[in-house]
Amino acid sequence: MKRLFGVILLTCLALSIALGQTQTPEKKVEKVQPTGAKVSSTNNAEQEVTQLTDQYIAALKAKDTAALERIWGDDLTFINPGGVVLTKTQRLADIQSGANRFDSLEASDRTVRVYGDVAVMTSLTTMKGQYGGQEASGQYRVTNVFARRSGAWQIVSLQMTPITTPADKKP
């Protein structure tokens, strides 16, 4: 009976450890490169995602659809400030037609969390421009979801939420 109790206890302990590890953000994991140098994979992923975001902003401003084609995953889901859900194809068409225009675009207050081959970035974005031919200048909280596919990061989901001033809020 003691042996059975011990086996059950060890099984429960192992299961709780395994479940706990899958629900927390990835910790800094040191990987040993062939040269023997240690590299923090989380820090590298954060840097790669941040660099891709900078490339993304530059591509939007320049209407560089070739770069956007590479940066956005084919399965992109974009929720614009009006709550409309758009695909990659629709977003590219809006950029090409001029319906989406970015006179200025700046992201600050960035936070990146890495979960293996997925990363989530939240930021404060200030823009002057339009979406779908409608004025969309202002500040937004933005959530970008990135997936690492074949060693390269892509944006697979994006949501923009307008920031309203206290006077705009209704009780």
Disulfide bonds with the S-S distance in Angstrom:
none
